Amino acid sequence: MTSSRISRRSALKQMAAASLAAPMVFRAHATAAPSETVYHASFGANGMALADIGSLTRSKNLKLVAVAEVDLNRAAEVKKRFPGVKVYQDWRELLDKEKNLNSANISTPDHMHAPITMRAMQQGLHVYTQKPLTQTIYEARQLTRVAAEKKLVTQMGIQIHSHEVHRTVVATIQAGAIGKVKEVHSWSGKQWGDRNPCPKRKDPVPANLNWDFWLGVAAERPFIAGYYHPGEWRKRLDFGTGTFGDMGCHILDPVFTALALTAPKSVLSTGDAPNADNWGLDVQVEYVFPQTKYTTETLTLNWYNGHRRPGNDVKALLGKRNFHDQGSIYIGTKGVLYSPYIAAPILLPADQFADYKIANVPGNDHYLQFVEACRGNGQTSAPFSYSGPLTESVLLGCLSTRFPTTRLTWDAAKLQVTNEKKANDFVRRKYRKGWEVEGL
């Protein structure tokens, strides 16, 4: 493995060429026979959805039948690349009319992940849903439950989960290279937040865009050009999950896998709080997790995004190195592992590990893994049984930023904050009238 930084685009290309072995077991049921074609629909037709379509259709065994896209202009490329594809503006109409589907990818803004995924699963479709799996904790719990009940193949779109560098981090930690892990610091330099209030204006809705369908389960509001669609929605409380929700499921994924973390016991935000409309910019959150076989009696996990970073005491562990823009530092009883995001892990102090050879773990193809599982071949590595609880923990961190300097104690079994009743108002959202979905 090269020690140089690997771009996310390059990482995805590398995964496309990798094998289909899977480190975590989730048995596929209700699948098509291995000789059969998987008939597929995409919810979303551009941006991340277009990337997902391209990666999934690399399999000769998957056929794209239909897409749902609220902005018809953004479906042009899909129609060009897949001339026979059917295009719907209303995702509900697609599910009502396309009766021969086997699977779907849900690659929409965050607020629509859960309702579309739930409806698709209720119709027996296997689902590949982008991260974060949902926008609320309750939605994540419900999707996990239904996926298990229906024995469906599921995969969350944390493609880096299958990349060799993340799998190598997991293997190195679990081999005991740095002993029991007592503390982790993870961060992202992205800035999906906004300290400004929502503009008080109303702009004409473009003819190609169905604004009502774009809002979906969210409350009605005026269209504001460039403020929500197509790319700024991640900053907005009602539609995205900020930097933490965007990158937390990626960067904390190897942390959860390597340490076999369960639900946190408590969470404390000491960074920016959201305003009335938008997520904060410079976020800092501390979790406390119960002990696992790979950790000390308790584990402290610290998250930072925007301009926030670990303190000088942690930076000193890197020697002359600077923090990469995104990454994690694992502090163990016998040493430290520095894991820049999508780059080779480094054991520290260097002289202590001069003779230690990190064993390379080959990567997988996250997308083709899903397609083959749908056909009855193998399993996915980030099924909802794993990615649902991961998403719950990330979203609990997002929720905590609404209550800065208050340590929230968490009862995962009951999906309740036990010491701050107002926090429970954000565990579940109320869907707009007429957009309710059974089970959510």
C-alpha positions in Angstrom: 0.0 0.0 0.0 1.3 3.4 -0.8 1.7 5.8 2.0 0.7 8.8 -0.1 -2.7 10.4 0.2 -5.3 8.7 -2.0 -8.2 10.8 -3.4 -11.7 9.6 -2.9 -12.2 9.3 -6.6 -9.1 7.2 -6.9 -10.2 5.1 -4.0 -13.5 4.3 -5.7 -11.7 3.3 -8.8 -9.5 1.0 -6.8 -12.5 -0.6 -5.2 -14.1 -1.2 -8.5 -11.2 -3.5 -9.4 -11.2 -5.4 -6.1 -12.5 -8.8 -5.2 -16.0 -9.5 -3.7 -15.0 -11.1 -0.4 -16.8 -9.5 2.6 -15.5 -9.2 6.2 -18.9 -9.0 7.9 -21.6 -11.5 7.4 -25.2 -10.7 6.5 -26.9 -13.6 4.7 -28.9 -12.7 1.7 -32.4 -14.0 1.3 -35.3 -13.6 -1.1 -32.7 -13.1 -3.9 -32.8 -13.7 -7.6 -31.1 -16.8 -8.9 -27.4 -16.4 -9.7 -28.2 -16.7 -13.4 -30.9 -14.0 -13.4 -30.6 -10.3 -14.1 -31.3 -7.9 -11.2 -33.8 -5.3 -12.4 -33.0 -2.0 -10.7 -34.3 1.5 -10.1 -32.5 4.6 -9.0 -34.0 7.3 -6.8 -32.0 10.3 -8.0 -30.4 10.7 -11.4 -27.5 13.1 -11.0 -24.6 13.9 -8.6 -24.1 11.0 -6.2 -27.0 9.1 -7.8 -25.3 9.2 -11.2 -22.1 7.9 -9.6 -24.0 5.1 -7.9 -25.8 4.2 -11.2 -22.4 4.1 -13.0 -20.9 1.8 -10.3 -23.8 -0.6 -10.0 -24.3 -1.0 -13.8 -20.7 -2.0 -14.2 -22.1 -5.4 -13.3 -23.4 -7.2 -16.5 -26.0 -8.8 -14.2 -27.8 -5.5 -13.2 -30.2 -3.7 -15.6 -31.3 -0.1 -14.9 -35.1 0.0 -15.6 -36.2 3.4 -14.1 -35.1 6.5 -12.3 -37.0 9.0 -10.2 -35.7 12.6 -10.4 -37.6 15.7 -9.3 -35.5 17.9 -11.5 -36.0 16.6 -15.1 -33.0 18.6 -16.4 -30.8 16.5 -14.1 -32.0 13.3 -15.8 -30.6 14.2 -19.2 -27.3 12.3 -18.7 -29.0 9.1 -17.5 -31.3 9.1 -20.5 -28.3 9.6 -22.8 -26.3 6.7 -21.2 -29.4 4.4 -20.8 -31.7 5.2 -23.7 -34.4 2.8 -22.6 -34.7 4.0 -19.0 -38.1 5.3 -17.7 -38.0 8.6 -15.9 -40.5 9.6 -13.2 -40.7 12.8 -11.3 -42.6 11.2 -8.4 -40.8 8.4 -6.7 -44.1 7.0 -5.4 -45.4 6.7 -8.9 -42.3 4.7 -9.9 -42.8 2.2 -7.1 -46.5 2.0 -7.9 -46.0 1.2 -11.6 -42.7 -0.7 -11.8 -43.7 -4.1 -10.6 -40.8 -6.2 -11.7 -38.0 -4.6 -9.8 -35.5 -6.5 -7.6 -33.4 -3.7 -6.2 -33.0 0.1 -5.8 -30.4 2.7 -4.8 -31.6 5.7 -2.8 -29.2 8.6 -3.5 -31.4 11.7 -2.7 -31.0 14.5 -0.2 -30.8 13.0 3.3 -34.4 13.9 4.4 -35.8 11.5 1.7 -33.5 8.5 2.4 -35.8 6.9 5.0 -39.2 7.3 3.3 -38.1 6.0 -0.1 -36.0 3.2 1.4 -38.9 2.1 3.6 -41.4 2.0 0.8 -39.0 0.1 -1.4 -38.3 -2.5 1.3 -42.0 -2.9 2.0 -42.4 -3.9 -1.7 -39.6 -6.5 -1.3 -36.8 -4.6 -2.9 -33.2 -5.0 -1.9 -31.7 -1.5 -1.2 -28.5 0.4 -1.5 -29.0 3.6 0.4 -26.5 6.4 0.6 -25.1 7.7 3.9 -26.2 8.8 6.3 -28.8 6.0 6.2 -31.4 8.4 7.5 -31.9 11.9 8.8 -33.2 10.9 12.3 -32.3 8.2 14.8 -35.8 6.8 14.8 -35.8 6.3 11.1 -32.5 4.4 11.2 -33.9 2.1 13.9 -37.0 1.4 11.8 -35.2 0.7 8.6 -32.9 -1.7 10.4 -35.9 -3.5 11.9 -37.8 -3.9 8.6 -34.7 -5.0 6.7 -34.2 -7.8 9.2 -37.9 -8.8 9.3 -38.0 -9.1 5.5 -34.6 -10.7 5.2 -33.6 -8.2 2.4 -30.1 -7.5 1.1 -29.1 -4.0 2.2 -26.0 -1.9 1.9 -25.3 1.6 3.1 -23.2 3.7 0.7 -20.1 4.0 2.7 -17.9 2.8 -0.1 -14.7 3.4 1.8 -15.8 0.6 4.2 -14.6 -1.8 1.5 -11.4 0.1 0.7 -8.0 -1.6 1.6 -6.9 1.2 3.9 -9.9 1.1 6.1 -9.8 -2.7 6.2 -6.1 -2.5 7.1 -6.8 -0.1 9.9 -9.4 -2.5 11.3 -7.1 -5.5 11.0 -4.2 -3.7 12.7 -6.3 -2.5 15.6 -7.9 -5.9 16.1 -4.4 -7.6 15.9 -3.5 -5.7 19.1 -0.7 -3.6 17.5 -1.4 -0.6 19.9 -3.0 -2.6 22.7 -6.4 -1.8 24.1 -7.7 1.5 22.6 -8.7 4.1 25.3 -9.3 7.2 23.2 -10.0 8.1 19.6 -10.0 11.5 17.8 -11.6 11.9 14.4 -12.2 14.9 12.3 -13.2 16.4 8.9 -12.3 19.8 7.5 -15.5 20.1 5.5 -17.8 23.0 6.3 -21.4 21.9 5.6 -23.0 24.6 7.8 -24.1 28.2 7.7 -24.2 30.8 10.5 -26.5 33.1 8.4 -30.3 33.0 8.7 -32.5 31.8 5.8 -33.0 34.6 3.3 -36.5 36.2 3.5 -37.4 35.9 -0.2 -39.3 33.7 -2.7 -37.9 32.9 -6.1 -39.7 31.4 -9.1 -39.5 27.6 -9.3 -37.8 26.5 -12.5 -40.1 24.8 -14.9 -38.1 21.6 -14.8 -38.3 21.2 -11.0 -41.2 19.9 -9.0 -40.6 21.8 -5.7 -43.4 19.9 -3.9 -41.7 16.6 -4.7 -38.3 17.9 -3.7 -39.6 19.0 -0.3 -41.2 15.6 0.2 -41.7 14.9 3.9 -40.4 18.3 4.9 -42.6 21.2 5.8 -43.6 23.6 3.0 -41.6 26.7 2.4 -40.7 29.0 -0.5 -38.2 28.0 -3.2 -35.0 30.1 -2.9 -32.7 29.8 -5.9 -29.4 28.2 -5.0 -30.2 27.9 -1.3 -31.4 24.3 -1.2 -31.2 22.7 -4.6 -29.1 21.1 -6.1 -26.2 21.1 -3.6 -26.6 23.4 -0.6 -29.2 21.3 1.2 -26.6 19.5 3.4 -26.3 22.8 5.4 -30.0 23.0 6.2 -31.5 21.5 9.3 -34.6 20.1 7.6 -32.8 18.5 4.7 -29.2 17.5 5.5 -27.1 16.5 8.5 -24.2 19.0 8.3 -20.6 17.9 8.0 -21.0 15.4 10.8 -23.8 13.5 9.1 -22.1 13.8 5.7 -18.6 12.6 6.8 -19.2 10.9 10.2 -20.5 7.7 8.7 -17.3 7.5 6.5 -14.6 8.5 9.0 -16.1 6.8 12.1 -16.9 3.6 10.2 -13.5 2.0 10.7 -13.6 3.2 14.3 -16.8 1.3 14.9 -15.7 -1.7 13.0 -12.2 -2.0 14.5 -13.4 -1.5 18.1 -16.8 -3.3 17.7 -18.5 -0.4 19.3 -22.1 -0.5 20.5 -24.4 2.4 21.4 -22.7 5.3 23.3 -23.6 5.9 26.9 -23.4 9.7 26.7 -22.5 12.6 24.3 -21.4 16.2 24.9 -21.2 19.0 22.3 -18.8 21.9 23.0 -18.7 23.4 19.5 -21.0 25.4 17.4 -24.7 25.0 17.8 -27.1 25.2 14.8 -29.1 28.4 14.3 -32.9 28.3 13.4 -32.2 27.1 9.9 -28.7 25.6 9.5 -26.2 23.3 11.0 -23.2 24.7 12.9 -19.8 25.1 11.2 -17.1 24.3 13.8 -18.4 21.3 15.7 -16.8 19.3 18.5 -18.5 16.4 20.2 -17.3 13.9 22.8 -18.9 10.4 23.2 -18.4 7.9 25.9 -18.8 4.2 24.8 -18.9 1.1 27.0 -16.0 -1.4 26.9 -15.5 -3.9 24.1 -12.8 -6.6 23.7 -10.7 -4.0 21.8 -11.0 -1.1 24.3 -10.3 -0.2 27.8 -13.0 0.0 30.4 -14.6 2.9 28.7 -13.7 4.5 25.4 -13.8 8.3 24.7 -14.4 9.2 21.1 -14.0 12.8 20.0 -15.3 14.3 16.8 -14.3 17.6 15.2 -15.3 19.3 12.0 -14.9 22.7 10.3 -11.9 24.5 11.9 -11.9 22.4 15.1 -9.1 19.9 15.6 -7.7 17.8 18.5 -5.6 19.7 21.0 -1.8 20.1 21.1 -1.4 17.1 23.4 -2.8 14.9 20.7 -1.0 16.7 17.9 2.3 16.1 19.8 1.8 12.3 19.2 2.3 12.9 15.5 5.8 14.4 15.9 6.5 16.7 13.0 3.5 15.6 11.0 0.5 17.9 10.5 -3.1 16.8 10.7 -4.5 15.7 7.3 -7.7 17.4 6.4 -9.7 14.3 7.5 -8.7 11.3 9.6 -8.5 9.6 13.0 -6.0 9.0 15.7 -6.4 5.8 17.9 -4.6 6.1 21.3 -3.9 2.7 22.8 -2.2 1.3 25.9 0.8 0.2 23.8 1.0 2.9 21.1 -0.8 5.1 18.6 -2.3 4.5 15.2 -2.7 7.6 12.9 -5.2 7.0 10.1 -5.4 9.8 7.5 -8.6 9.5 5.6 -8.0 7.1 2.6 -4.3 6.9 3.2 -2.0 4.3 4.7 -2.1 4.0 8.5 1.0 4.9 10.5 2.0 3.4 13.8 3.6 5.8 16.4 6.1 6.4 17.9 8.0 5.4 14.8 11.1 4.0 16.6 8.9 1.7 18.7 7.3 0.2 15.6 10.4 0.2 13.4 10.2 -3.6 12.9 6.4 -3.9 12.8 5.1 -4.6 9.4 1.5 -3.6 8.8 -0.3 -6.4 6.9 -2.1 -5.2 3.8 -5.8 -6.3 3.7 -7.1 -6.4 0.1 -10.1 -4.2 -0.7 -13.6 -5.2 -2.0 -16.0 -3.7 -4.5 -18.8 -2.2 -2.3 -21.2 -1.9 -5.2 -20.7 -5.3 -6.9 -20.8 -6.9 -3.5 -24.4 -5.6 -3.3 -25.3 -6.8 -6.8 -24.0 -10.3 -6.2 -25.7 -10.5 -2.8 -29.0 -9.7 -4.5 -28.3 -12.6 -6.9 -27.6 -14.9 -3.9 -23.8 -14.8 -4.1 -22.1 -13.8 -0.8 -23.1 -11.0 1.6 -22.8 -7.3 1.9 -20.3 -5.8 4.4 -22.3 -2.7 5.5 -25.9 -4.1 5.9 -28.4 -2.1 7.9 -27.8 -4.4 10.8 -24.4 -2.7 11.0 -24.9 0.6 9.3 -28.2 1.4 11.1 -26.6 1.5 14.5 -23.6 3.3 13.1 -25.9 6.0 11.7 -27.8 6.2 15.0 -24.6 7.1 16.9 -23.5 9.7 14.3 -27.0 11.3 14.3 -26.9 11.4 18.1 -23.8 13.5 17.8 -25.6 15.8 15.4 -28.5 16.0 17.8 -26.2 16.9 20.7 -25.0 20.1 18.9 -28.5 21.5 19.5 -27.8 21.3 23.3 -24.2 22.6 23.7 -22.3 22.1 26.9 -25.0 19.6 28.2 -23.9 16.0 28.5 -26.8 13.9 27.2 -27.2 10.4 28.6 -28.5 8.0 26.1 -30.8 4.9 26.5 -30.4 3.2 23.1 -33.0 0.5 23.9 -35.7 3.1 24.4 -34.3 5.6 21.9 -34.4 8.3 24.6 -32.2 11.0 26.1 -32.8 10.4 29.8 -31.7 13.8 31.2 -32.9 16.4 28.7 -36.5 15.8 27.6 -36.4 18.5 24.9 -33.7 16.5 23.1 -36.2 13.7 22.4 -38.1 16.1 20.1 -35.3 15.6 17.6 -35.1 11.8 17.8 -38.0 11.5 15.4 -39.4 13.9 12.8 -43.1 14.6 11.9 -43.7 14.1 8.2 -45.7 16.6 6.2 -49.4 15.7 5.9 -50.0 13.6 2.8 -46.4 12.3 2.8 -46.6 9.9 5.7 -45.0 6.4 5.2 -46.1 3.3 7.0 -43.5 2.3 9.7 -42.0 5.8 10.0 
